[in-house]
């Protein structure tokens, strides 16, 4: 079928909405009419050539309605409301142990551009294959996705809101609720109060964390962090964040989360930990120089990286929707909607920080 999809042919170019051919779903796949898709920093990395062969159709926080299912699909049916999350194989040891974000084939399935069977479902008019992104390419009016990407959600909730649960919001909230598992009364510092950081803050509030310290350089973001559950906020352009954290929690915090990917910030996130504390990295970053003894080993500190909040999407996303319905996870306060033809403006507003979570509606 002919569809409209937002594609990039040369690294760094703006997205172009073009006609592409979408093949029918295979036995293990689902055809979905997209309603809305969130804009995530990883889309910008893909646009700029950092992940996936070009041409590529971007978008990986899709939400829509099932139109058709393959012969072996039993978990969803036509008419179901669904969120699209990351691709995973479902068969490797990590997937079978309940950690699909650690799937042995994660990079292959999400970034290398082909479907599970190595073929392509998207093609330009000249027959050239178009790479799929995160197994969905949901900046499009329709997608074909493997059943592992597809999460059935409550039809009573505005479907336009739910796409970001598939990646960015799942990453922040899941890191707290699925990976860290803080105890009531623990302390946590979140560096960076974008959509991922604020999701971690909302999750920490749900978990009963005593000190939820938000650090950023923008007062408006810190004000929202305070509204969403932060117990203390620090503008690191105004005060020394390490010194201020030590004033709040003299022994250091149990956990820190970095969403920035900035090396100097990561080192601070390690330094604010108490002995045996853990720093969890979520932001896309580069090189980092540490003194293993001084920064980690001498105080038994831990440094970890977590992908997609260590979530099983089919279990965790409906849980987040339930928290939202109960007023415990108001992630809608992060969202601003854009029409499909405003997609490049949505990317620009995300980069500038003007909007925390742009969502493109179709």
Wavefront OBJ file of the C-alpha trace (Angstrom):
o trace
v 0.000 0.000 0.000
v 1.076 3.602 -0.566
v 1.731 5.577 2.591
v 3.239 8.897 3.656
v 6.413 8.616 5.751
v 9.000 11.075 7.072
v 12.341 9.996 5.631
v 15.950 11.161 5.443
v 18.231 10.354 2.498
v 21.394 12.238 3.470
v 22.744 12.594 7.009
v 21.769 15.875 8.628
v 19.055 16.783 6.141
v 15.614 17.831 7.402
v 12.957 15.135 7.301
v 10.928 14.934 4.082
v 7.387 13.557 3.986
v 7.286 11.339 0.894
v 5.243 8.542 -0.672
v 6.636 5.074 0.034
v 5.407 1.555 -0.588
v 4.556 -0.477 2.516
v 4.417 -4.256 2.090
v 1.736 -6.421 3.673
v 2.402 -7.845 7.144
v 3.975 -11.284 7.432
v 2.652 -13.982 9.769
v 4.296 -12.481 12.865
v 3.526 -8.839 12.014
v 0.810 -6.246 12.542
v -0.459 -3.457 10.269
v -1.208 -0.328 12.321
v -2.755 3.013 11.412
v -0.664 5.589 13.276
v -2.453 8.288 15.270
v 0.556 10.065 16.810
v 4.287 9.600 17.362
v 6.626 11.168 19.913
v 9.871 12.886 18.963
v 12.903 11.515 20.826
v 16.569 12.537 20.815
v 17.398 9.174 19.243
v 15.371 10.192 16.183
v 17.697 13.177 15.794
v 20.721 10.882 16.099
v 19.241 8.690 13.366
v 18.498 11.727 11.177
v 22.110 12.827 11.495
v 23.470 9.452 10.394
v 24.481 8.124 13.783
v 22.599 4.832 13.797
v 20.913 3.533 10.653
v 21.673 3.126 6.913
v 19.996 5.677 4.676
v 17.461 6.261 3.317
v 15.643 5.744 6.599
v 12.070 6.360 7.735
v 12.260 7.624 11.312
v 9.928 7.520 14.303
v 9.978 5.094 17.220
v 7.363 6.264 19.744
v 4.268 5.408 17.727
v 0.685 4.930 18.855
v -2.158 3.778 16.658
v -4.974 1.364 15.891
v -4.540 -2.173 14.607
v -5.938 -2.689 11.100
v -4.694 -6.184 10.252
v -2.725 -8.973 11.929
v -0.613 -11.786 10.559
v -1.734 -15.390 10.787
v 0.369 -16.196 13.879
v -0.520 -13.068 15.896
v -2.875 -13.669 18.820
v -2.041 -10.862 21.263
v -3.846 -8.067 19.394
v -6.715 -7.820 16.933
v -8.106 -5.210 14.504
v -9.483 -2.211 16.373
v -7.139 -2.509 19.360
v -5.338 0.621 20.552
v -1.597 -0.007 20.686
v 1.712 1.646 21.518
v 4.835 0.709 19.573
v 8.014 0.151 21.538
v 11.495 -1.166 20.727
v 12.221 -4.335 18.767
v 13.573 -7.456 20.447
v 13.913 -11.079 19.394
v 12.068 -12.722 22.293
v 14.253 -15.822 22.071
v 17.750 -14.984 23.375
v 18.766 -15.660 26.975
v 18.289 -12.032 28.042
v 14.819 -11.774 26.495
v 13.778 -15.061 28.079
v 15.087 -13.836 31.444
v 12.751 -10.823 31.241
v 15.248 -8.234 29.999
v 14.336 -7.522 26.351
v 16.138 -4.158 26.478
v 19.303 -6.233 26.799
v 18.350 -8.401 23.801
v 21.386 -9.945 22.114
v 20.021 -8.650 18.796
v 18.915 -5.208 20.063
v 21.196 -3.086 17.874
v 20.582 -5.260 14.841
v 16.786 -5.111 15.132
v 16.492 -1.445 16.089
v 19.243 0.249 14.105
v 20.487 -1.837 11.186
v 17.443 -1.082 9.033
v 15.957 -4.483 8.211
v 13.056 -6.447 9.661
v 13.381 -9.602 11.780
v 13.784 -11.812 8.704
v 16.400 -9.523 7.122
v 14.039 -8.154 4.458
v 12.455 -4.711 4.091
v 8.798 -3.639 4.182
v 9.372 -0.058 2.993
v 10.426 0.938 -0.539
v 10.747 4.131 -2.570
v 8.944 4.467 -5.913
v 12.138 3.466 -7.716
v 12.229 0.187 -5.781
v 15.038 1.200 -3.401
v 14.640 -0.225 0.100
v 14.067 2.192 2.986
v 15.539 1.322 6.384
v 13.119 0.715 9.212
v 13.857 2.439 12.540
v 13.312 0.574 15.830
v 11.300 -1.964 13.828
v 8.468 0.553 13.308
v 9.323 3.828 11.474
v 6.241 5.451 12.957
v 6.538 8.956 11.481
v 4.109 7.568 8.926
v 0.377 7.101 8.497
v 0.734 3.295 8.587
v 3.413 0.870 9.767
v 4.058 -2.839 9.715
v 5.743 -4.009 12.934
v 6.722 -7.316 14.477
v 4.403 -8.459 17.242
v 7.184 -7.912 19.817
v 7.004 -4.167 19.114
v 3.275 -3.986 19.784
v 1.697 -3.215 23.174
v -2.068 -3.219 23.677
v -3.271 -0.255 25.784
v -6.429 0.988 27.463
v -8.783 2.451 24.817
v -10.235 4.912 27.351
v -7.041 7.012 27.387
v -6.285 9.581 24.649
v -4.179 7.548 22.230
v -2.362 10.655 20.973
v -0.609 10.934 24.341
v 0.668 7.405 24.637
v 3.389 7.036 21.990
v 6.188 8.493 24.174
v 5.607 5.668 26.646
v 7.258 3.410 24.071
v 10.745 4.840 24.568
v 11.710 8.064 26.366
v 9.205 7.998 29.189
v 9.587 4.238 29.595
v 13.355 4.746 29.832
v 13.196 7.222 32.703
v 10.413 5.621 34.686
v 11.588 2.073 34.054
v 15.115 2.785 35.215
v 13.704 3.657 38.633
v 10.908 1.111 38.925
v 12.400 -1.871 37.045
v 16.160 -1.513 37.455
v 16.978 0.507 40.585
v 14.022 -0.675 42.705
v 14.631 1.987 45.380
v 13.479 1.302 48.900
v 11.117 3.632 50.707
v 13.248 6.422 52.142
v 16.164 6.124 49.694
v 17.669 9.167 47.984
v 18.199 9.849 44.276
v 19.639 12.659 42.158
v 18.480 13.130 38.558
v 20.793 15.120 36.278
v 18.824 16.671 33.419
v 15.097 17.358 33.583
v 14.011 16.630 30.047
v 11.334 14.045 29.364
v 13.517 11.124 30.498
v 14.650 12.820 33.709
v 11.180 14.032 34.637
v 9.806 10.528 34.055
v 12.406 9.200 36.487
v 11.348 11.834 39.013
v 7.666 10.888 38.722
v 8.591 7.219 39.166
v 10.758 7.987 42.208
v 7.787 9.741 43.793
v 5.629 6.654 43.159
v 8.328 4.523 44.814
v 8.384 6.668 47.972
v 11.933 7.980 47.604
v 12.672 10.446 50.423
v 15.026 12.821 48.597
v 14.375 13.298 44.861
v 16.903 15.929 43.823
v 16.579 17.442 40.334
v 19.547 19.198 38.705
v 19.386 21.306 35.544
v 20.437 24.720 34.214
v 16.908 25.929 33.359
v 14.677 27.267 36.129
v 11.467 26.561 34.207
v 12.351 22.877 33.949
v 13.269 22.756 37.623
v 9.923 24.315 38.504
v 8.160 21.531 36.586
v 10.391 18.958 38.279
v 9.253 20.322 41.625
v 5.621 20.078 40.525
v 6.085 16.464 39.404
v 7.752 15.182 42.549
v 11.236 16.579 43.131
v 11.817 17.333 46.797
v 14.787 19.628 46.088
v 16.018 21.363 42.926
v 19.458 22.688 42.014
v 20.393 25.043 39.191
v 23.967 23.944 38.459
v 24.734 27.243 36.707
v 24.118 29.064 39.983
v 25.503 26.752 42.664
v 27.993 23.883 42.872
v 25.714 20.828 42.531
v 28.015 18.464 44.416
v 28.325 20.810 47.366
v 24.581 21.458 47.457
v 23.727 17.740 47.297
v 26.073 17.127 50.240
v 24.266 19.839 52.181
v 20.965 18.055 51.574
v 22.233 14.483 52.085
v 25.599 14.739 53.908
v 26.547 11.083 53.470
v 25.770 11.162 49.748
v 22.824 9.733 47.816
v 21.913 6.118 47.178
v 21.443 6.573 43.431
v 22.108 9.072 40.682
v 20.780 9.101 37.127
v 22.435 10.963 34.269
v 20.272 11.800 31.264
v 22.664 14.337 29.714
v 25.520 12.226 28.367
v 27.920 15.045 29.320
v 31.187 13.633 30.713
v 31.697 16.297 33.392
v 28.119 15.835 34.585
v 28.584 12.076 34.786
v 31.635 12.530 37.014
v 29.598 14.756 39.319
v 26.847 12.126 39.343
v 29.425 9.642 40.614
v 30.903 12.014 43.193
v 27.539 12.726 44.883
v 27.020 9.042 45.687
v 27.438 7.619 49.139
v 29.719 4.582 49.528
v 28.200 1.638 47.608
v 25.897 3.996 45.706
v 25.109 3.523 42.022
v 25.151 5.931 39.080
v 22.964 4.907 36.129
v 23.650 6.333 32.671
v 20.758 6.964 30.285
v 22.020 9.787 28.031
v 23.846 9.317 24.730
v 27.417 10.350 25.493
v 31.032 10.015 24.423
v 34.385 9.415 26.082
v 34.689 9.510 29.854
v 37.925 9.512 31.861
v 37.766 8.151 35.398
v 40.211 7.242 38.114
v 39.022 3.737 38.862
v 40.325 3.741 42.417
v 39.385 7.281 43.391
v 36.041 7.533 41.600
v 34.656 4.016 42.011
v 36.566 1.240 43.718
v 37.664 2.981 46.925
v 34.037 3.471 47.980
v 32.507 0.453 46.198
v 30.527 2.710 43.874
v 28.872 1.300 40.765
v 28.447 2.758 37.265
v 25.789 1.203 35.027
v 24.126 1.771 31.678
v 20.452 0.931 31.202
v 18.540 0.749 27.913
v 14.760 1.273 27.671
v 14.312 1.238 31.440
v 14.957 -2.524 31.629
v 11.264 -2.844 30.785
v 9.129 -5.573 29.319
v 7.000 -3.154 27.266
v 3.906 -5.384 27.177
v 3.825 -5.326 30.992
v 5.296 -1.952 31.882
v 3.543 0.393 29.445
v 0.031 -0.648 30.583
v 1.262 -0.142 34.162
v 2.316 3.431 33.317
v -1.069 4.052 31.680
v -2.757 2.869 34.872
v -0.576 5.183 36.976
v -1.572 8.021 34.625
v -5.289 7.255 34.979
v -4.905 7.293 38.775
v -3.216 10.705 38.699
v 0.154 9.326 39.819
v 2.082 9.786 36.575
v 1.003 13.036 34.851
v 3.314 12.754 31.849
v 0.817 14.692 29.727
v 2.320 17.851 31.267
v 5.429 17.237 29.108
v 3.602 16.991 25.778
v 2.984 19.484 22.988
v 1.237 18.385 19.774
v 2.361 19.182 16.214
v 0.771 18.452 12.843
v 2.662 16.023 10.602
v 3.839 18.791 8.280
v 5.367 20.578 11.304
v 7.698 17.670 12.056
v 10.948 19.579 11.504
v 9.723 22.340 13.814
v 8.996 19.666 16.414
v 12.601 18.475 16.119
v 13.892 22.047 16.424
v 11.784 22.762 19.507
v 12.977 19.534 21.100
v 16.628 20.418 20.455
v 16.259 23.937 21.860
v 14.537 22.643 24.973
v 11.501 24.782 24.261
v 9.327 21.640 24.347
v 10.020 18.619 26.539
v 8.141 16.028 24.514
v 6.878 16.993 21.051
v 4.265 14.612 19.642
v 3.455 14.595 15.921
v -0.166 13.786 15.104
v -1.276 12.146 11.880
l 1 2 3 4 5 6 7 8 9 10 11 12 13 14 15 16 17 18 19 20 21 22 23 24 25 26 27 28 29 30 31 32 33 34 35 36 37 38 39 40 41 42 43 44 45 46 47 48 49 50 51 52 53 54 55 56 57 58 59 60 61 62 63 64 65 66 67 68 69 70 71 72 73 74 75 76 77 78 79 80 81 82 83 84 85 86 87 88 89 90 91 92 93 94 95 96 97 98 99 100 101 102 103 104 105 106 107 108 109 110 111 112 113 114 115 116 117 118 119 120 121 122 123 124 125 126 127 128 129 130 131 132 133 134 135 136 137 138 139 140 141 142 143 144 145 146 147 148 149 150 151 152 153 154 155 156 157 158 159 160 161 162 163 164 165 166 167 168 169 170 171 172 173 174 175 176 177 178 179 180 181 182 183 184 185 186 187 188 189 190 191 192 193 194 195 196 197 198 199 200 201 202 203 204 205 206 207 208 209 210 211 212 213 214 215 216 217 218 219 220 221 222 223 224 225 226 227 228 229 230 231 232 233 234 235 236 237 238 239 240 241 242 243 244 245 246 247 248 249 250 251 252 253 254 255 256 257 258 259 260 261 262 263 264 265 266 267 268 269 270 271 272 273 274 275 276 277 278 279 280 281 282 283 284 285 286 287 288 289 290 291 292 293 294 295 296 297 298 299 300 301 302 303 304 305 306 307 308 309 310 311 312 313 314 315 316 317 318 319 320 321 322 323 324 325 326 327 328 329 330 331 332 333 334 335 336 337 338 339 340 341 342 343 344 345 346 347 348 349 350 351 352 353 354 355 356 357 358 359 360 361 362
